[in-house]
């Protein structure tokens, strides 16, 4: 019986490790502060050539029975996406530095993600930073999958690339 229990426990441990490996594949699990520091390093090193920002957005008021995850949002027919290459980002260096240096304030109580706007900074086609707005029933944001309190810089950094009417709706949504 002891051998059976030992084999069962070993099997369960391997199964759990395998599950964690599968779950974390393809996700940006880097701590947000580390990602922002890496992002700042690319900006200060003038490494814009291989950088890209992609913004996905849809209607802010989407009726759904459950909060919308990033995967669901990406599978949905979101209204628009905008890709901004590094050369265009270079013109907003000071804004990007302000974004990279912002204070991240973790929330006391985690909520579910309910995506309406999602944007990704990539370097050499690898995600270095992803931001999903918002939390379910609040305006918190998720940076690399972790929830933080709202900061206007989250909109400021994408504002130059969005249509004016979308920026105006975003500002109203967060109470600016």
Biotite code that builds the C-alpha atoms (Angstrom):
import biotite.structure as struc

atoms = struc.array([
    struc.Atom([0.000, 0.000, 0.000], chain_id="A", res_id=1, res_name="UNK", atom_name="CA", element="C"),
    struc.Atom([2.855, 2.420, 0.751], chain_id="A", res_id=2, res_name="UNK", atom_name="CA", element="C"),
    struc.Atom([4.283, 1.952, -2.736], chain_id="A", res_id=3, res_name="UNK", atom_name="CA", element="C"),
    struc.Atom([0.886, 2.672, -4.267], chain_id="A", res_id=4, res_name="UNK", atom_name="CA", element="C"),
    struc.Atom([0.485, 5.877, -2.215], chain_id="A", res_id=5, res_name="UNK", atom_name="CA", element="C"),
    struc.Atom([4.020, 6.966, -3.111], chain_id="A", res_id=6, res_name="UNK", atom_name="CA", element="C"),
    struc.Atom([3.362, 6.400, -6.822], chain_id="A", res_id=7, res_name="UNK", atom_name="CA", element="C"),
    struc.Atom([0.040, 8.239, -6.574], chain_id="A", res_id=8, res_name="UNK", atom_name="CA", element="C"),
    struc.Atom([1.650, 11.223, -4.855], chain_id="A", res_id=9, res_name="UNK", atom_name="CA", element="C"),
    struc.Atom([4.474, 11.274, -7.428], chain_id="A", res_id=10, res_name="UNK", atom_name="CA", element="C"),
    struc.Atom([1.956, 11.165, -10.252], chain_id="A", res_id=11, res_name="UNK", atom_name="CA", element="C"),
    struc.Atom([-0.048, 14.033, -8.741], chain_id="A", res_id=12, res_name="UNK", atom_name="CA", element="C"),
    struc.Atom([3.048, 16.169, -8.308], chain_id="A", res_id=13, res_name="UNK", atom_name="CA", element="C"),
    struc.Atom([4.068, 15.600, -11.922], chain_id="A", res_id=14, res_name="UNK", atom_name="CA", element="C"),
    struc.Atom([0.520, 16.361, -13.056], chain_id="A", res_id=15, res_name="UNK", atom_name="CA", element="C"),
    struc.Atom([0.476, 19.633, -11.095], chain_id="A", res_id=16, res_name="UNK", atom_name="CA", element="C"),
    struc.Atom([3.862, 20.718, -12.477], chain_id="A", res_id=17, res_name="UNK", atom_name="CA", element="C"),
    struc.Atom([2.776, 19.854, -16.001], chain_id="A", res_id=18, res_name="UNK", atom_name="CA", element="C"),
    struc.Atom([-0.452, 21.828, -15.531], chain_id="A", res_id=19, res_name="UNK", atom_name="CA", element="C"),
    struc.Atom([1.445, 24.919, -14.346], chain_id="A", res_id=20, res_name="UNK", atom_name="CA", element="C"),
    struc.Atom([3.821, 24.635, -17.307], chain_id="A", res_id=21, res_name="UNK", atom_name="CA", element="C"),
    struc.Atom([0.910, 24.468, -19.779], chain_id="A", res_id=22, res_name="UNK", atom_name="CA", element="C"),
    struc.Atom([-0.984, 27.325, -18.139], chain_id="A", res_id=23, res_name="UNK", atom_name="CA", element="C"),
    struc.Atom([1.993, 29.671, -18.153], chain_id="A", res_id=24, res_name="UNK", atom_name="CA", element="C"),
    struc.Atom([3.001, 29.002, -21.771], chain_id="A", res_id=25, res_name="UNK", atom_name="CA", element="C"),
    struc.Atom([2.481, 32.004, -24.012], chain_id="A", res_id=26, res_name="UNK", atom_name="CA", element="C"),
    struc.Atom([1.739, 34.430, -21.189], chain_id="A", res_id=27, res_name="UNK", atom_name="CA", element="C"),
    struc.Atom([3.778, 37.368, -20.094], chain_id="A", res_id=28, res_name="UNK", atom_name="CA", element="C"),
    struc.Atom([4.386, 36.377, -16.481], chain_id="A", res_id=29, res_name="UNK", atom_name="CA", element="C"),
    struc.Atom([7.074, 38.971, -15.896], chain_id="A", res_id=30, res_name="UNK", atom_name="CA", element="C"),
    struc.Atom([6.412, 41.215, -12.915], chain_id="A", res_id=31, res_name="UNK", atom_name="CA", element="C"),
    struc.Atom([4.961, 44.515, -14.206], chain_id="A", res_id=32, res_name="UNK", atom_name="CA", element="C"),
    struc.Atom([7.644, 46.676, -12.571], chain_id="A", res_id=33, res_name="UNK", atom_name="CA", element="C"),
    struc.Atom([10.362, 44.581, -14.231], chain_id="A", res_id=34, res_name="UNK", atom_name="CA", element="C"),
    struc.Atom([8.579, 44.883, -17.578], chain_id="A", res_id=35, res_name="UNK", atom_name="CA", element="C"),
    struc.Atom([8.262, 48.658, -17.194], chain_id="A", res_id=36, res_name="UNK", atom_name="CA", element="C"),
    struc.Atom([11.972, 48.900, -16.324], chain_id="A", res_id=37, res_name="UNK", atom_name="CA", element="C"),
    struc.Atom([12.864, 46.828, -19.413], chain_id="A", res_id=38, res_name="UNK", atom_name="CA", element="C"),
    struc.Atom([10.552, 49.002, -21.488], chain_id="A", res_id=39, res_name="UNK", atom_name="CA", element="C"),
    struc.Atom([12.264, 52.143, -20.135], chain_id="A", res_id=40, res_name="UNK", atom_name="CA", element="C"),
    struc.Atom([15.664, 50.645, -20.971], chain_id="A", res_id=41, res_name="UNK", atom_name="CA", element="C"),
    struc.Atom([14.610, 50.188, -24.618], chain_id="A", res_id=42, res_name="UNK", atom_name="CA", element="C"),
    struc.Atom([13.366, 53.779, -24.762], chain_id="A", res_id=43, res_name="UNK", atom_name="CA", element="C"),
    struc.Atom([16.471, 55.269, -23.163], chain_id="A", res_id=44, res_name="UNK", atom_name="CA", element="C"),
    struc.Atom([18.685, 53.146, -25.448], chain_id="A", res_id=45, res_name="UNK", atom_name="CA", element="C"),
    struc.Atom([16.766, 54.457, -28.472], chain_id="A", res_id=46, res_name="UNK", atom_name="CA", element="C"),
    struc.Atom([15.773, 50.890, -29.420], chain_id="A", res_id=47, res_name="UNK", atom_name="CA", element="C"),
    struc.Atom([12.596, 51.929, -31.212], chain_id="A", res_id=48, res_name="UNK", atom_name="CA", element="C"),
    struc.Atom([13.376, 50.130, -34.458], chain_id="A", res_id=49, res_name="UNK", atom_name="CA", element="C"),
    struc.Atom([12.172, 46.734, -33.247], chain_id="A", res_id=50, res_name="UNK", atom_name="CA", element="C"),
    struc.Atom([9.388, 48.047, -31.012], chain_id="A", res_id=51, res_name="UNK", atom_name="CA", element="C"),
    struc.Atom([5.678, 47.984, -31.782], chain_id="A", res_id=52, res_name="UNK", atom_name="CA", element="C"),
    struc.Atom([2.511, 48.999, -29.970], chain_id="A", res_id=53, res_name="UNK", atom_name="CA", element="C"),
    struc.Atom([-0.755, 47.299, -30.884], chain_id="A", res_id=54, res_name="UNK", atom_name="CA", element="C"),
    struc.Atom([-4.013, 48.672, -29.493], chain_id="A", res_id=55, res_name="UNK", atom_name="CA", element="C"),
    struc.Atom([-7.253, 46.675, -29.617], chain_id="A", res_id=56, res_name="UNK", atom_name="CA", element="C"),
    struc.Atom([-10.483, 48.398, -28.687], chain_id="A", res_id=57, res_name="UNK", atom_name="CA", element="C"),
    struc.Atom([-14.205, 48.082, -29.006], chain_id="A", res_id=58, res_name="UNK", atom_name="CA", element="C"),
    struc.Atom([-17.324, 49.566, -27.500], chain_id="A", res_id=59, res_name="UNK", atom_name="CA", element="C"),
    struc.Atom([-16.998, 50.440, -23.838], chain_id="A", res_id=60, res_name="UNK", atom_name="CA", element="C"),
    struc.Atom([-20.550, 49.350, -23.117], chain_id="A", res_id=61, res_name="UNK", atom_name="CA", element="C"),
    struc.Atom([-20.800, 45.706, -24.100], chain_id="A", res_id=62, res_name="UNK", atom_name="CA", element="C"),
    struc.Atom([-23.549, 43.731, -22.441], chain_id="A", res_id=63, res_name="UNK", atom_name="CA", element="C"),
    struc.Atom([-22.354, 40.297, -21.439], chain_id="A", res_id=64, res_name="UNK", atom_name="CA", element="C"),
    struc.Atom([-23.417, 37.805, -18.823], chain_id="A", res_id=65, res_name="UNK", atom_name="CA", element="C"),
    struc.Atom([-19.890, 37.425, -17.515], chain_id="A", res_id=66, res_name="UNK", atom_name="CA", element="C"),
    struc.Atom([-16.794, 39.627, -17.549], chain_id="A", res_id=67, res_name="UNK", atom_name="CA", element="C"),
    struc.Atom([-14.784, 39.421, -20.770], chain_id="A", res_id=68, res_name="UNK", atom_name="CA", element="C"),
    struc.Atom([-11.264, 37.992, -20.501], chain_id="A", res_id=69, res_name="UNK", atom_name="CA", element="C"),
    struc.Atom([-8.393, 39.018, -22.755], chain_id="A", res_id=70, res_name="UNK", atom_name="CA", element="C"),
    struc.Atom([-8.675, 35.748, -24.700], chain_id="A", res_id=71, res_name="UNK", atom_name="CA", element="C"),
    struc.Atom([-12.414, 36.255, -25.195], chain_id="A", res_id=72, res_name="UNK", atom_name="CA", element="C"),
    struc.Atom([-11.873, 39.880, -26.222], chain_id="A", res_id=73, res_name="UNK", atom_name="CA", element="C"),
    struc.Atom([-9.262, 38.838, -28.783], chain_id="A", res_id=74, res_name="UNK", atom_name="CA", element="C"),
    struc.Atom([-11.603, 36.134, -30.128], chain_id="A", res_id=75, res_name="UNK", atom_name="CA", element="C"),
    struc.Atom([-14.515, 38.563, -30.326], chain_id="A", res_id=76, res_name="UNK", atom_name="CA", element="C"),
    struc.Atom([-14.980, 40.895, -33.195], chain_id="A", res_id=77, res_name="UNK", atom_name="CA", element="C"),
    struc.Atom([-13.408, 43.856, -31.399], chain_id="A", res_id=78, res_name="UNK", atom_name="CA", element="C"),
    struc.Atom([-14.066, 46.935, -33.463], chain_id="A", res_id=79, res_name="UNK", atom_name="CA", element="C"),
    struc.Atom([-10.594, 48.148, -34.235], chain_id="A", res_id=80, res_name="UNK", atom_name="CA", element="C"),
    struc.Atom([-6.917, 47.513, -33.870], chain_id="A", res_id=81, res_name="UNK", atom_name="CA", element="C"),
    struc.Atom([-4.114, 49.952, -34.457], chain_id="A", res_id=82, res_name="UNK", atom_name="CA", element="C"),
    struc.Atom([-0.461, 49.060, -34.899], chain_id="A", res_id=83, res_name="UNK", atom_name="CA", element="C"),
    struc.Atom([2.140, 51.699, -34.189], chain_id="A", res_id=84, res_name="UNK", atom_name="CA", element="C"),
    struc.Atom([5.698, 51.002, -35.285], chain_id="A", res_id=85, res_name="UNK", atom_name="CA", element="C"),
    struc.Atom([8.824, 52.057, -33.448], chain_id="A", res_id=86, res_name="UNK", atom_name="CA", element="C"),
    struc.Atom([9.578, 54.983, -35.735], chain_id="A", res_id=87, res_name="UNK", atom_name="CA", element="C"),
    struc.Atom([6.226, 56.552, -34.872], chain_id="A", res_id=88, res_name="UNK", atom_name="CA", element="C"),
    struc.Atom([6.682, 55.743, -31.160], chain_id="A", res_id=89, res_name="UNK", atom_name="CA", element="C"),
    struc.Atom([10.031, 57.563, -31.199], chain_id="A", res_id=90, res_name="UNK", atom_name="CA", element="C"),
    struc.Atom([8.159, 60.870, -31.479], chain_id="A", res_id=91, res_name="UNK", atom_name="CA", element="C"),
    struc.Atom([6.552, 60.225, -28.086], chain_id="A", res_id=92, res_name="UNK", atom_name="CA", element="C"),
    struc.Atom([9.681, 59.381, -26.111], chain_id="A", res_id=93, res_name="UNK", atom_name="CA", element="C"),
    struc.Atom([8.895, 61.669, -23.144], chain_id="A", res_id=94, res_name="UNK", atom_name="CA", element="C"),
    struc.Atom([5.350, 60.301, -22.834], chain_id="A", res_id=95, res_name="UNK", atom_name="CA", element="C"),
    struc.Atom([6.670, 56.728, -22.986], chain_id="A", res_id=96, res_name="UNK", atom_name="CA", element="C"),
    struc.Atom([9.231, 57.523, -20.283], chain_id="A", res_id=97, res_name="UNK", atom_name="CA", element="C"),
    struc.Atom([6.472, 58.960, -18.084], chain_id="A", res_id=98, res_name="UNK", atom_name="CA", element="C"),
    struc.Atom([4.470, 55.781, -18.687], chain_id="A", res_id=99, res_name="UNK", atom_name="CA", element="C"),
    struc.Atom([7.449, 53.547, -17.833], chain_id="A", res_id=100, res_name="UNK", atom_name="CA", element="C"),
    struc.Atom([8.172, 55.497, -14.649], chain_id="A", res_id=101, res_name="UNK", atom_name="CA", element="C"),
    struc.Atom([4.616, 55.591, -13.307], chain_id="A", res_id=102, res_name="UNK", atom_name="CA", element="C"),
    struc.Atom([3.844, 54.305, -9.846], chain_id="A", res_id=103, res_name="UNK", atom_name="CA", element="C"),
    struc.Atom([1.965, 51.026, -9.835], chain_id="A", res_id=104, res_name="UNK", atom_name="CA", element="C"),
    struc.Atom([-0.375, 50.710, -6.861], chain_id="A", res_id=105, res_name="UNK", atom_name="CA", element="C"),
    struc.Atom([-1.577, 47.143, -6.352], chain_id="A", res_id=106, res_name="UNK", atom_name="CA", element="C"),
    struc.Atom([-5.234, 46.814, -5.441], chain_id="A", res_id=107, res_name="UNK", atom_name="CA", element="C"),
    struc.Atom([-6.209, 45.515, -2.030], chain_id="A", res_id=108, res_name="UNK", atom_name="CA", element="C"),
    struc.Atom([-8.877, 43.227, -3.397], chain_id="A", res_id=109, res_name="UNK", atom_name="CA", element="C"),
    struc.Atom([-8.506, 41.588, -6.802], chain_id="A", res_id=110, res_name="UNK", atom_name="CA", element="C"),
    struc.Atom([-11.439, 41.706, -9.203], chain_id="A", res_id=111, res_name="UNK", atom_name="CA", element="C"),
    struc.Atom([-12.179, 39.897, -12.427], chain_id="A", res_id=112, res_name="UNK", atom_name="CA", element="C"),
    struc.Atom([-10.881, 41.340, -15.642], chain_id="A", res_id=113, res_name="UNK", atom_name="CA", element="C"),
    struc.Atom([-13.510, 42.790, -17.981], chain_id="A", res_id=114, res_name="UNK", atom_name="CA", element="C"),
    struc.Atom([-11.652, 43.926, -21.109], chain_id="A", res_id=115, res_name="UNK", atom_name="CA", element="C"),
    struc.Atom([-12.737, 46.850, -23.264], chain_id="A", res_id=116, res_name="UNK", atom_name="CA", element="C"),
    struc.Atom([-9.304, 48.089, -24.315], chain_id="A", res_id=117, res_name="UNK", atom_name="CA", element="C"),
    struc.Atom([-6.174, 45.969, -24.598], chain_id="A", res_id=118, res_name="UNK", atom_name="CA", element="C"),
    struc.Atom([-2.749, 47.066, -25.748], chain_id="A", res_id=119, res_name="UNK", atom_name="CA", element="C"),
    struc.Atom([0.583, 45.369, -26.105], chain_id="A", res_id=120, res_name="UNK", atom_name="CA", element="C"),
    struc.Atom([4.133, 46.645, -26.417], chain_id="A", res_id=121, res_name="UNK", atom_name="CA", element="C"),
    struc.Atom([6.388, 44.235, -28.262], chain_id="A", res_id=122, res_name="UNK", atom_name="CA", element="C"),
    struc.Atom([10.102, 44.197, -28.858], chain_id="A", res_id=123, res_name="UNK", atom_name="CA", element="C"),
    struc.Atom([11.474, 41.860, -31.549], chain_id="A", res_id=124, res_name="UNK", atom_name="CA", element="C"),
    struc.Atom([7.969, 40.333, -31.783], chain_id="A", res_id=125, res_name="UNK", atom_name="CA", element="C"),
    struc.Atom([7.982, 39.350, -28.104], chain_id="A", res_id=126, res_name="UNK", atom_name="CA", element="C"),
    struc.Atom([5.466, 40.840, -25.694], chain_id="A", res_id=127, res_name="UNK", atom_name="CA", element="C"),
    struc.Atom([7.272, 42.944, -23.116], chain_id="A", res_id=128, res_name="UNK", atom_name="CA", element="C"),
    struc.Atom([4.221, 44.636, -21.630], chain_id="A", res_id=129, res_name="UNK", atom_name="CA", element="C"),
    struc.Atom([0.471, 44.130, -21.921], chain_id="A", res_id=130, res_name="UNK", atom_name="CA", element="C"),
    struc.Atom([-2.285, 46.282, -20.472], chain_id="A", res_id=131, res_name="UNK", atom_name="CA", element="C"),
    struc.Atom([-5.939, 45.306, -20.210], chain_id="A", res_id=132, res_name="UNK", atom_name="CA", element="C"),
    struc.Atom([-8.565, 47.795, -19.149], chain_id="A", res_id=133, res_name="UNK", atom_name="CA", element="C"),
    struc.Atom([-10.622, 47.273, -16.922], chain_id="A", res_id=134, res_name="UNK", atom_name="CA", element="C"),
    struc.Atom([-11.559, 45.334, -13.833], chain_id="A", res_id=135, res_name="UNK", atom_name="CA", element="C"),
    struc.Atom([-15.120, 44.104, -13.483], chain_id="A", res_id=136, res_name="UNK", atom_name="CA", element="C"),
    struc.Atom([-17.230, 46.957, -12.020], chain_id="A", res_id=137, res_name="UNK", atom_name="CA", element="C"),
    struc.Atom([-14.233, 49.296, -11.613], chain_id="A", res_id=138, res_name="UNK", atom_name="CA", element="C"),
    struc.Atom([-11.589, 51.144, -13.590], chain_id="A", res_id=139, res_name="UNK", atom_name="CA", element="C"),
    struc.Atom([-8.562, 49.242, -12.356], chain_id="A", res_id=140, res_name="UNK", atom_name="CA", element="C"),
    struc.Atom([-6.145, 48.012, -14.993], chain_id="A", res_id=141, res_name="UNK", atom_name="CA", element="C"),
    struc.Atom([-4.281, 44.768, -15.463], chain_id="A", res_id=142, res_name="UNK", atom_name="CA", element="C"),
    struc.Atom([-0.585, 44.978, -16.291], chain_id="A", res_id=143, res_name="UNK", atom_name="CA", element="C"),
    struc.Atom([0.862, 41.628, -17.332], chain_id="A", res_id=144, res_name="UNK", atom_name="CA", element="C"),
    struc.Atom([-2.192, 40.012, -15.777], chain_id="A", res_id=145, res_name="UNK", atom_name="CA", element="C"),
    struc.Atom([-1.854, 41.725, -12.378], chain_id="A", res_id=146, res_name="UNK", atom_name="CA", element="C"),
    struc.Atom([-4.375, 44.278, -11.190], chain_id="A", res_id=147, res_name="UNK", atom_name="CA", element="C"),
    struc.Atom([-3.421, 47.835, -10.268], chain_id="A", res_id=148, res_name="UNK", atom_name="CA", element="C"),
    struc.Atom([-5.257, 51.027, -9.397], chain_id="A", res_id=149, res_name="UNK", atom_name="CA", element="C"),
    struc.Atom([-6.154, 53.427, -12.174], chain_id="A", res_id=150, res_name="UNK", atom_name="CA", element="C"),
    struc.Atom([-3.669, 56.011, -13.398], chain_id="A", res_id=151, res_name="UNK", atom_name="CA", element="C"),
    struc.Atom([-4.432, 58.464, -16.247], chain_id="A", res_id=152, res_name="UNK", atom_name="CA", element="C"),
    struc.Atom([-1.116, 57.554, -17.869], chain_id="A", res_id=153, res_name="UNK", atom_name="CA", element="C"),
    struc.Atom([-2.732, 54.296, -19.054], chain_id="A", res_id=154, res_name="UNK", atom_name="CA", element="C"),
    struc.Atom([-4.867, 56.351, -21.453], chain_id="A", res_id=155, res_name="UNK", atom_name="CA", element="C"),
    struc.Atom([-2.305, 59.114, -22.017], chain_id="A", res_id=156, res_name="UNK", atom_name="CA", element="C"),
    struc.Atom([0.141, 56.658, -23.598], chain_id="A", res_id=157, res_name="UNK", atom_name="CA", element="C"),
    struc.Atom([-2.336, 55.438, -26.242], chain_id="A", res_id=158, res_name="UNK", atom_name="CA", element="C"),
    struc.Atom([-4.210, 58.726, -26.754], chain_id="A", res_id=159, res_name="UNK", atom_name="CA", element="C"),
    struc.Atom([-2.018, 60.040, -29.612], chain_id="A", res_id=160, res_name="UNK", atom_name="CA", element="C"),
    struc.Atom([-2.823, 56.955, -31.683], chain_id="A", res_id=161, res_name="UNK", atom_name="CA", element="C"),
    struc.Atom([-6.582, 56.684, -31.127], chain_id="A", res_id=162, res_name="UNK", atom_name="CA", element="C"),
    struc.Atom([-9.369, 58.595, -32.873], chain_id="A", res_id=163, res_name="UNK", atom_name="CA", element="C"),
    struc.Atom([-10.444, 61.687, -30.904], chain_id="A", res_id=164, res_name="UNK", atom_name="CA", element="C"),
    struc.Atom([-14.003, 60.415, -30.289], chain_id="A", res_id=165, res_name="UNK", atom_name="CA", element="C"),
    struc.Atom([-12.649, 57.189, -28.750], chain_id="A", res_id=166, res_name="UNK", atom_name="CA", element="C"),
    struc.Atom([-10.337, 59.141, -26.437], chain_id="A", res_id=167, res_name="UNK", atom_name="CA", element="C"),
    struc.Atom([-13.249, 61.341, -25.379], chain_id="A", res_id=168, res_name="UNK", atom_name="CA", element="C"),
    struc.Atom([-15.344, 58.240, -24.536], chain_id="A", res_id=169, res_name="UNK", atom_name="CA", element="C"),
    struc.Atom([-12.472, 56.701, -22.590], chain_id="A", res_id=170, res_name="UNK", atom_name="CA", element="C"),
    struc.Atom([-12.028, 59.890, -20.591], chain_id="A", res_id=171, res_name="UNK", atom_name="CA", element="C"),
    struc.Atom([-15.742, 60.008, -19.765], chain_id="A", res_id=172, res_name="UNK", atom_name="CA", element="C"),
    struc.Atom([-15.685, 56.320, -18.799], chain_id="A", res_id=173, res_name="UNK", atom_name="CA", element="C"),
    struc.Atom([-12.952, 56.874, -16.199], chain_id="A", res_id=174, res_name="UNK", atom_name="CA", element="C"),
    struc.Atom([-14.439, 60.136, -14.972], chain_id="A", res_id=175, res_name="UNK", atom_name="CA", element="C"),
    struc.Atom([-11.924, 62.641, -16.369], chain_id="A", res_id=176, res_name="UNK", atom_name="CA", element="C"),
])
